[in-house]
Amino acid sequence: MPATPPHIGYAATLEQFHPTEILELSAYAEQHGFGGVMAADRFQPWVPRQGEASFVWNVLSALGQTTAGDLGTGMTVPTFRWHPAMVAQASATLAAMYPGRHWLGIGSGEAIDEHITGTYWPETAERINRMFEAVELINKLFAASLAGRDTKHSGQFFKLESTRLWTMPETAPEILVATSGPVTAKRAGRTVDGIIVDGAPIDKIAGLLSRFDEGAREAGRKPGTKVLRLHLSWAPTREEAMMNALTEWPNGGMRFPRSDIRSPFEFEQLARLVRPEDFEGRMLVSENPDDHRAQIQRYLDLGFDRIYLHNVGRNQRDWIDLFARDVLPALTR
């Protein structure tokens, strides 16, 4: 039986590129064999040098016109800047505009984006609990709206008066939850349609996927979709690839928690501590396309259904050209 071509998409980094350039790059990637786009809902870049932070829902809506693949939020946070009902409305509208193409990726948030409204920034456990209650509320809204009725919610963190979403797709979008810990992964398996892993070291990922499947089985559910956003640095020389990693995406080498950092300028100061060796085991930095192909294949072999690639440098077109020729055709499921 012939191998099935894997789903390798383009991770559009709204932190690094102007939205009109994102549209051009995403279309260029699709023309060269990448399937689909994921983009994160950010209010600020990680470091000032990245220089952008456009509104994800506007960009995804425009991408629906300029590309033909799937459109995912990787990730949005329906718990601080956004009430879950607003995220549900944005997601339902996008799915209604582009049937079968949109999936809703949800995360528990980072202070750099979420603190801006001046609300209390809680510890990790509460952020995760808020996220899962938001998922519950969004699912309620999707289900009631598809049935043509109102719903309401009164929980520990959120309230919703009787209402519905008046614009809905025929089928509600898949909901995927981003996780980096085994407890959250298992809880996601019990409650949502899929899991998103973002740049975790490969040696811990198999455990996350296993706990996700375990949670699904315990809840009598079919194991859901497994998505990876993979950060990497390719350039024609290793020196250039490492310089891109250090200057454009130092967060890929940070070996300490970052969820409480509130400013790109504060993040920039901490990023000065990152050294080339800090990327080892966390983000591949290499000029050799075979190194990148082998790493992506290892993730596919772990069981990911979709992988979205982010090359951290500004050399996007050269990278897309190279990967279209030397990497994507050699990948298998």
Contacts in CASP RR format, 6 or more apart in sequence:
PFRMAT RR
TARGET T0000
AUTHOR 0000-0000-0000
METHOD contacts of the structure
MODEL  1
MPATPPHIGYAATLEQFHPTEILELSAYAEQHGFGGVMAADRFQPWVPRQ
GEASFVWNVLSALGQTTAGDLGTGMTVPTFRWHPAMVAQASATLAAMYPG
RHWLGIGSGEAIDEHITGTYWPETAERINRMFEAVELINKLFAASLAGRD
TKHSGQFFKLESTRLWTMPETAPEILVATSGPVTAKRAGRTVDGIIVDGA
PIDKIAGLLSRFDEGAREAGRKPGTKVLRLHLSWAPTREEAMMNALTEWP
NGGMRFPRSDIRSPFEFEQLARLVRPEDFEGRMLVSENPDDHRAQIQRYL
DLGFDRIYLHNVGRNQRDWIDLFARDVLPALTR
3 332 0 8 1.000
3 333 0 8 1.000
4 332 0 8 1.000
4 333 0 8 1.000
5 331 0 8 1.000
5 332 0 8 1.000
5 333 0 8 1.000
6 300 0 8 1.000
6 307 0 8 1.000
6 331 0 8 1.000
6 332 0 8 1.000
6 333 0 8 1.000
7 35 0 8 1.000
7 305 0 8 1.000
7 306 0 8 1.000
7 307 0 8 1.000
8 33 0 8 1.000
8 34 0 8 1.000
8 35 0 8 1.000
8 296 0 8 1.000
8 306 0 8 1.000
8 307 0 8 1.000
8 308 0 8 1.000
8 309 0 8 1.000
8 328 0 8 1.000
8 331 0 8 1.000
9 29 0 8 1.000
9 34 0 8 1.000
9 35 0 8 1.000
9 36 0 8 1.000
9 37 0 8 1.000
9 38 0 8 1.000
9 306 0 8 1.000
9 307 0 8 1.000
9 308 0 8 1.000
9 309 0 8 1.000
10 25 0 8 1.000
10 26 0 8 1.000
10 29 0 8 1.000
10 30 0 8 1.000
10 34 0 8 1.000
10 35 0 8 1.000
10 36 0 8 1.000
10 37 0 8 1.000
10 38 0 8 1.000
10 308 0 8 1.000
10 309 0 8 1.000
10 320 0 8 1.000
11 37 0 8 1.000
11 38 0 8 1.000
11 39 0 8 1.000
11 229 0 8 1.000
11 230 0 8 1.000
11 231 0 8 1.000
11 308 0 8 1.000
11 309 0 8 1.000
11 310 0 8 1.000
12 22 0 8 1.000
12 25 0 8 1.000
12 26 0 8 1.000
12 37 0 8 1.000
12 38 0 8 1.000
12 39 0 8 1.000
12 59 0 8 1.000
12 63 0 8 1.000
13 39 0 8 1.000
13 40 0 8 1.000
13 50 0 8 1.000
13 310 0 8 1.000
14 22 0 8 1.000
14 39 0 8 1.000
14 40 0 8 1.000
14 42 0 8 1.000
14 52 0 8 1.000
14 53 0 8 1.000
14 54 0 8 1.000
14 56 0 8 1.000
14 59 0 8 1.000
15 40 0 8 1.000
15 42 0 8 1.000
15 45 0 8 1.000
15 46 0 8 1.000
15 50 0 8 1.000
15 51 0 8 1.000
15 52 0 8 1.000
15 53 0 8 1.000
16 45 0 8 1.000
16 50 0 8 1.000
16 51 0 8 1.000
16 52 0 8 1.000
16 248 0 8 1.000
16 313 0 8 1.000
16 314 0 8 1.000
17 25 0 8 1.000
17 52 0 8 1.000
17 316 0 8 1.000
18 52 0 8 1.000
18 54 0 8 1.000
19 52 0 8 1.000
19 54 0 8 1.000
19 58 0 8 1.000
19 59 0 8 1.000
19 62 0 8 1.000
22 39 0 8 1.000
22 54 0 8 1.000
22 59 0 8 1.000
22 63 0 8 1.000
23 59 0 8 1.000
23 62 0 8 1.000
23 63 0 8 1.000
23 66 0 8 1.000
25 316 0 8 1.000
25 317 0 8 1.000
25 320 0 8 1.000
26 36 0 8 1.000
26 37 0 8 1.000
26 63 0 8 1.000
26 66 0 8 1.000
26 67 0 8 1.000
27 66 0 8 1.000
27 67 0 8 1.000
28 316 0 8 1.000
28 317 0 8 1.000
28 320 0 8 1.000
29 35 0 8 1.000
29 37 0 8 1.000
29 320 0 8 1.000
30 36 0 8 1.000
30 37 0 8 1.000
30 67 0 8 1.000
30 68 0 8 1.000
30 69 0 8 1.000
32 320 0 8 1.000
32 321 0 8 1.000
32 323 0 8 1.000
32 324 0 8 1.000
33 324 0 8 1.000
33 328 0 8 1.000
34 309 0 8 1.000
34 320 0 8 1.000
34 324 0 8 1.000
34 328 0 8 1.000
35 69 0 8 1.000
35 70 0 8 1.000
36 67 0 8 1.000
36 69 0 8 1.000
36 70 0 8 1.000
36 71 0 8 1.000
36 308 0 8 1.000
37 60 0 8 1.000
37 63 0 8 1.000
37 67 0 8 1.000
37 69 0 8 1.000
37 70 0 8 1.000
37 71 0 8 1.000
37 72 0 8 1.000
37 308 0 8 1.000
38 71 0 8 1.000
38 72 0 8 1.000
38 73 0 8 1.000
38 74 0 8 1.000
38 227 0 8 1.000
38 229 0 8 1.000
38 308 0 8 1.000
39 56 0 8 1.000
39 59 0 8 1.000
39 60 0 8 1.000
39 63 0 8 1.000
39 72 0 8 1.000
39 73 0 8 1.000
39 74 0 8 1.000
40 56 0 8 1.000
40 73 0 8 1.000
40 74 0 8 1.000
40 75 0 8 1.000
40 76 0 8 1.000
41 56 0 8 1.000
41 57 0 8 1.000
41 73 0 8 1.000
41 74 0 8 1.000
41 75 0 8 1.000
41 76 0 8 1.000
41 77 0 8 1.000
41 113 0 8 1.000
42 53 0 8 1.000
42 56 0 8 1.000
42 113 0 8 1.000
43 53 0 8 1.000
43 81 0 8 1.000
43 112 0 8 1.000
43 113 0 8 1.000
43 114 0 8 1.000
43 116 0 8 1.000
44 53 0 8 1.000
44 112 0 8 1.000
44 113 0 8 1.000
44 116 0 8 1.000
44 263 0 8 1.000
44 264 0 8 1.000
45 51 0 8 1.000
45 52 0 8 1.000
45 53 0 8 1.000
45 264 0 8 1.000
46 112 0 8 1.000
46 249 0 8 1.000
46 250 0 8 1.000
46 251 0 8 1.000
46 264 0 8 1.000
46 267 0 8 1.000
46 271 0 8 1.000
47 250 0 8 1.000
47 251 0 8 1.000
47 264 0 8 1.000
47 267 0 8 1.000
47 268 0 8 1.000
47 271 0 8 1.000
48 264 0 8 1.000
48 265 0 8 1.000
48 268 0 8 1.000
49 247 0 8 1.000
49 248 0 8 1.000
49 268 0 8 1.000
50 248 0 8 1.000
50 264 0 8 1.000
56 73 0 8 1.000
56 76 0 8 1.000
57 90 0 8 1.000
57 94 0 8 1.000
60 71 0 8 1.000
60 72 0 8 1.000
60 73 0 8 1.000
60 94 0 8 1.000
60 102 0 8 1.000
61 94 0 8 1.000
61 97 0 8 1.000
63 71 0 8 1.000
64 71 0 8 1.000
64 97 0 8 1.000
64 98 0 8 1.000
64 101 0 8 1.000
69 101 0 8 1.000
70 100 0 8 1.000
70 101 0 8 1.000
70 102 0 8 1.000
70 103 0 8 1.000
70 306 0 8 1.000
71 94 0 8 1.000
71 98 0 8 1.000
71 101 0 8 1.000
71 102 0 8 1.000
71 103 0 8 1.000
72 102 0 8 1.000
72 103 0 8 1.000
72 104 0 8 1.000
72 105 0 8 1.000
73 91 0 8 1.000
73 103 0 8 1.000
73 104 0 8 1.000
73 105 0 8 1.000
73 106 0 8 1.000
74 105 0 8 1.000
74 178 0 8 1.000
74 196 0 8 1.000
74 198 0 8 1.000
74 229 0 8 1.000
75 105 0 8 1.000
75 106 0 8 1.000
75 107 0 8 1.000
75 109 0 8 1.000
75 178 0 8 1.000
75 196 0 8 1.000
75 198 0 8 1.000
76 82 0 8 1.000
76 87 0 8 1.000
76 104 0 8 1.000
76 105 0 8 1.000
76 106 0 8 1.000
76 107 0 8 1.000
77 106 0 8 1.000
77 107 0 8 1.000
77 108 0 8 1.000
77 109 0 8 1.000
77 113 0 8 1.000
77 114 0 8 1.000
77 131 0 8 1.000
78 84 0 8 1.000
78 86 0 8 1.000
78 87 0 8 1.000
78 88 0 8 1.000
78 106 0 8 1.000
78 131 0 8 1.000
78 134 0 8 1.000
78 135 0 8 1.000
78 138 0 8 1.000
79 108 0 8 1.000
79 109 0 8 1.000
79 114 0 8 1.000
79 127 0 8 1.000
79 130 0 8 1.000
79 131 0 8 1.000
79 134 0 8 1.000
79 157 0 8 1.000
80 109 0 8 1.000
80 114 0 8 1.000
80 115 0 8 1.000
80 117 0 8 1.000
80 119 0 8 1.000
81 113 0 8 1.000
81 114 0 8 1.000
81 116 0 8 1.000
81 117 0 8 1.000
83 158 0 8 1.000
84 133 0 8 1.000
84 134 0 8 1.000
84 135 0 8 1.000
84 137 0 8 1.000
84 138 0 8 1.000
84 141 0 8 1.000
84 158 0 8 1.000
84 160 0 8 1.000
85 137 0 8 1.000
85 138 0 8 1.000
85 141 0 8 1.000
85 160 0 8 1.000
85 163 0 8 1.000
87 104 0 8 1.000
87 106 0 8 1.000
87 134 0 8 1.000
87 138 0 8 1.000
88 137 0 8 1.000
88 138 0 8 1.000
88 141 0 8 1.000
88 142 0 8 1.000
88 165 0 8 1.000
89 165 0 8 1.000
89 167 0 8 1.000
91 102 0 8 1.000
91 104 0 8 1.000
91 138 0 8 1.000
91 173 0 8 1.000
92 141 0 8 1.000
92 142 0 8 1.000
92 145 0 8 1.000
92 165 0 8 1.000
92 167 0 8 1.000
92 168 0 8 1.000
92 169 0 8 1.000
92 172 0 8 1.000
92 173 0 8 1.000
93 167 0 8 1.000
94 102 0 8 1.000
94 173 0 8 1.000
95 101 0 8 1.000
95 102 0 8 1.000
95 168 0 8 1.000
95 169 0 8 1.000
95 171 0 8 1.000
95 172 0 8 1.000
95 173 0 8 1.000
96 167 0 8 1.000
96 168 0 8 1.000
96 169 0 8 1.000
99 169 0 8 1.000
99 170 0 8 1.000
99 171 0 8 1.000
100 169 0 8 1.000
100 171 0 8 1.000
102 169 0 8 1.000
102 173 0 8 1.000
103 173 0 8 1.000
103 174 0 8 1.000
103 175 0 8 1.000
103 176 0 8 1.000
103 193 0 8 1.000
103 225 0 8 1.000
104 138 0 8 1.000
104 173 0 8 1.000
104 174 0 8 1.000
104 175 0 8 1.000
104 176 0 8 1.000
105 175 0 8 1.000
105 176 0 8 1.000
105 177 0 8 1.000
105 178 0 8 1.000
105 196 0 8 1.000
106 131 0 8 1.000
106 134 0 8 1.000
106 135 0 8 1.000
106 138 0 8 1.000
106 175 0 8 1.000
106 176 0 8 1.000
106 177 0 8 1.000
106 178 0 8 1.000
106 192 0 8 1.000
107 131 0 8 1.000
107 177 0 8 1.000
107 178 0 8 1.000
107 196 0 8 1.000
108 124 0 8 1.000
108 127 0 8 1.000
108 128 0 8 1.000
108 130 0 8 1.000
108 131 0 8 1.000
108 178 0 8 1.000
109 127 0 8 1.000
109 131 0 8 1.000
109 259 0 8 1.000
110 258 0 8 1.000
110 259 0 8 1.000
110 261 0 8 1.000
111 121 0 8 1.000
111 259 0 8 1.000
111 260 0 8 1.000
111 261 0 8 1.000
111 262 0 8 1.000
112 258 0 8 1.000
112 261 0 8 1.000
112 262 0 8 1.000
112 263 0 8 1.000
112 264 0 8 1.000
112 267 0 8 1.000
114 121 0 8 1.000
115 121 0 8 1.000
115 262 0 8 1.000
121 260 0 8 1.000
122 130 0 8 1.000
124 259 0 8 1.000
127 259 0 8 1.000
128 184 0 8 1.000
128 187 0 8 1.000
129 156 0 8 1.000
129 157 0 8 1.000
130 157 0 8 1.000
130 158 0 8 1.000
131 177 0 8 1.000
132 177 0 8 1.000
132 187 0 8 1.000
132 191 0 8 1.000
133 155 0 8 1.000
133 156 0 8 1.000
133 157 0 8 1.000
133 158 0 8 1.000
134 157 0 8 1.000
134 158 0 8 1.000
135 175 0 8 1.000
135 177 0 8 1.000
135 191 0 8 1.000
135 192 0 8 1.000
136 153 0 8 1.000
136 191 0 8 1.000
137 153 0 8 1.000
137 158 0 8 1.000
137 160 0 8 1.000
138 175 0 8 1.000
139 172 0 8 1.000
139 175 0 8 1.000
140 151 0 8 1.000
140 153 0 8 1.000
140 160 0 8 1.000
141 151 0 8 1.000
141 160 0 8 1.000
141 163 0 8 1.000
141 164 0 8 1.000
141 165 0 8 1.000
142 165 0 8 1.000
142 168 0 8 1.000
142 172 0 8 1.000
142 173 0 8 1.000
143 151 0 8 1.000
143 172 0 8 1.000
144 150 0 8 1.000
144 151 0 8 1.000
144 164 0 8 1.000
145 151 0 8 1.000
145 164 0 8 1.000
145 165 0 8 1.000
145 166 0 8 1.000
145 168 0 8 1.000
146 168 0 8 1.000
146 171 0 8 1.000
146 172 0 8 1.000
148 164 0 8 1.000
149 164 0 8 1.000
150 162 0 8 1.000
150 163 0 8 1.000
150 164 0 8 1.000
151 160 0 8 1.000
151 162 0 8 1.000
151 163 0 8 1.000
151 164 0 8 1.000
152 160 0 8 1.000
152 161 0 8 1.000
152 162 0 8 1.000
152 163 0 8 1.000
153 159 0 8 1.000
153 160 0 8 1.000
154 160 0 8 1.000
174 193 0 8 1.000
174 194 0 8 1.000
174 225 0 8 1.000
175 192 0 8 1.000
175 193 0 8 1.000
175 194 0 8 1.000
176 192 0 8 1.000
176 193 0 8 1.000
176 194 0 8 1.000
176 195 0 8 1.000
176 196 0 8 1.000
176 225 0 8 1.000
176 227 0 8 1.000
177 184 0 8 1.000
177 188 0 8 1.000
177 191 0 8 1.000
177 192 0 8 1.000
177 194 0 8 1.000
177 195 0 8 1.000
177 196 0 8 1.000
178 195 0 8 1.000
178 196 0 8 1.000
178 197 0 8 1.000
178 198 0 8 1.000
179 185 0 8 1.000
179 188 0 8 1.000
179 195 0 8 1.000
179 196 0 8 1.000
179 197 0 8 1.000
179 208 0 8 1.000
179 212 0 8 1.000
180 197 0 8 1.000
180 198 0 8 1.000
180 200 0 8 1.000
180 208 0 8 1.000
181 208 0 8 1.000
181 211 0 8 1.000
182 207 0 8 1.000
182 208 0 8 1.000
182 211 0 8 1.000
183 211 0 8 1.000
185 195 0 8 1.000
185 207 0 8 1.000
185 208 0 8 1.000
185 209 0 8 1.000
185 211 0 8 1.000
185 212 0 8 1.000
186 211 0 8 1.000
186 212 0 8 1.000
186 214 0 8 1.000
186 215 0 8 1.000
187 215 0 8 1.000
188 194 0 8 1.000
188 195 0 8 1.000
188 212 0 8 1.000
189 195 0 8 1.000
189 212 0 8 1.000
189 213 0 8 1.000
189 214 0 8 1.000
189 215 0 8 1.000
189 216 0 8 1.000
189 219 0 8 1.000
189 221 0 8 1.000
189 223 0 8 1.000
189 224 0 8 1.000
190 215 0 8 1.000
190 216 0 8 1.000
190 218 0 8 1.000
190 219 0 8 1.000
190 221 0 8 1.000
191 219 0 8 1.000
193 224 0 8 1.000
193 225 0 8 1.000
194 212 0 8 1.000
194 224 0 8 1.000
194 225 0 8 1.000
194 226 0 8 1.000
194 227 0 8 1.000
195 208 0 8 1.000
195 209 0 8 1.000
195 212 0 8 1.000
195 224 0 8 1.000
195 225 0 8 1.000
195 226 0 8 1.000
195 227 0 8 1.000
196 227 0 8 1.000
196 228 0 8 1.000
196 229 0 8 1.000
197 205 0 8 1.000
197 208 0 8 1.000
197 209 0 8 1.000
197 226 0 8 1.000
197 227 0 8 1.000
197 228 0 8 1.000
197 229 0 8 1.000
197 304 0 8 1.000
198 228 0 8 1.000
198 229 0 8 1.000
199 228 0 8 1.000
199 229 0 8 1.000
199 230 0 8 1.000
199 231 0 8 1.000
199 252 0 8 1.000
199 282 0 8 1.000
199 283 0 8 1.000
200 208 0 8 1.000
201 281 0 8 1.000
201 282 0 8 1.000
202 281 0 8 1.000
202 295 0 8 1.000
202 298 0 8 1.000
202 299 0 8 1.000
202 302 0 8 1.000
205 228 0 8 1.000
205 299 0 8 1.000
205 302 0 8 1.000
206 302 0 8 1.000
209 226 0 8 1.000
209 302 0 8 1.000
209 303 0 8 1.000
209 304 0 8 1.000
212 223 0 8 1.000
212 224 0 8 1.000
212 226 0 8 1.000
213 223 0 8 1.000
215 221 0 8 1.000
216 222 0 8 1.000
216 223 0 8 1.000
216 224 0 8 1.000
217 223 0 8 1.000
225 305 0 8 1.000
225 306 0 8 1.000
226 303 0 8 1.000
226 304 0 8 1.000
226 305 0 8 1.000
226 306 0 8 1.000
227 304 0 8 1.000
227 305 0 8 1.000
227 306 0 8 1.000
227 307 0 8 1.000
227 308 0 8 1.000
228 299 0 8 1.000
228 304 0 8 1.000
228 306 0 8 1.000
228 307 0 8 1.000
228 308 0 8 1.000
229 307 0 8 1.000
229 308 0 8 1.000
229 310 0 8 1.000
230 295 0 8 1.000
230 296 0 8 1.000
230 299 0 8 1.000
230 307 0 8 1.000
230 308 0 8 1.000
230 309 0 8 1.000
230 310 0 8 1.000
231 249 0 8 1.000
231 252 0 8 1.000
231 283 0 8 1.000
231 310 0 8 1.000
231 312 0 8 1.000
232 283 0 8 1.000
232 284 0 8 1.000
232 285 0 8 1.000
232 286 0 8 1.000
232 292 0 8 1.000
232 295 0 8 1.000
232 309 0 8 1.000
232 310 0 8 1.000
232 311 0 8 1.000
232 312 0 8 1.000
233 241 0 8 1.000
233 242 0 8 1.000
233 244 0 8 1.000
233 245 0 8 1.000
233 249 0 8 1.000
233 279 0 8 1.000
233 283 0 8 1.000
233 284 0 8 1.000
233 285 0 8 1.000
233 286 0 8 1.000
233 311 0 8 1.000
233 312 0 8 1.000
233 313 0 8 1.000
234 241 0 8 1.000
234 286 0 8 1.000
234 287 0 8 1.000
234 289 0 8 1.000
234 292 0 8 1.000
234 311 0 8 1.000
234 315 0 8 1.000
234 319 0 8 1.000
234 322 0 8 1.000
234 323 0 8 1.000
235 241 0 8 1.000
235 243 0 8 1.000
235 244 0 8 1.000
235 287 0 8 1.000
235 313 0 8 1.000
235 315 0 8 1.000
236 287 0 8 1.000
236 318 0 8 1.000
237 287 0 8 1.000
238 285 0 8 1.000
238 286 0 8 1.000
238 287 0 8 1.000
240 287 0 8 1.000
241 285 0 8 1.000
241 286 0 8 1.000
241 287 0 8 1.000
242 276 0 8 1.000
242 279 0 8 1.000
242 285 0 8 1.000
244 312 0 8 1.000
244 313 0 8 1.000
244 314 0 8 1.000
244 315 0 8 1.000
245 252 0 8 1.000
245 253 0 8 1.000
245 276 0 8 1.000
245 279 0 8 1.000
245 283 0 8 1.000
245 285 0 8 1.000
245 312 0 8 1.000
246 274 0 8 1.000
246 276 0 8 1.000
248 312 0 8 1.000
248 313 0 8 1.000
248 314 0 8 1.000
249 283 0 8 1.000
249 312 0 8 1.000
249 313 0 8 1.000
250 271 0 8 1.000
250 274 0 8 1.000
251 258 0 8 1.000
251 267 0 8 1.000
251 271 0 8 1.000
252 274 0 8 1.000
252 279 0 8 1.000
252 282 0 8 1.000
252 283 0 8 1.000
252 312 0 8 1.000
253 274 0 8 1.000
253 278 0 8 1.000
253 279 0 8 1.000
253 282 0 8 1.000
253 283 0 8 1.000
254 270 0 8 1.000
254 271 0 8 1.000
254 274 0 8 1.000
254 278 0 8 1.000
255 278 0 8 1.000
255 282 0 8 1.000
256 270 0 8 1.000
258 267 0 8 1.000
258 270 0 8 1.000
261 267 0 8 1.000
261 270 0 8 1.000
276 285 0 8 1.000
279 285 0 8 1.000
283 312 0 8 1.000
284 291 0 8 1.000
284 292 0 8 1.000
284 295 0 8 1.000
286 292 0 8 1.000
289 322 0 8 1.000
289 323 0 8 1.000
289 326 0 8 1.000
289 327 0 8 1.000
290 326 0 8 1.000
292 323 0 8 1.000
292 327 0 8 1.000
293 326 0 8 1.000
293 327 0 8 1.000
293 330 0 8 1.000
293 331 0 8 1.000
296 307 0 8 1.000
296 309 0 8 1.000
296 327 0 8 1.000
296 331 0 8 1.000
297 330 0 8 1.000
297 331 0 8 1.000
297 332 0 8 1.000
299 307 0 8 1.000
300 307 0 8 1.000
300 331 0 8 1.000
300 332 0 8 1.000
300 333 0 8 1.000
309 323 0 8 1.000
311 319 0 8 1.000
313 319 0 8 1.000
END
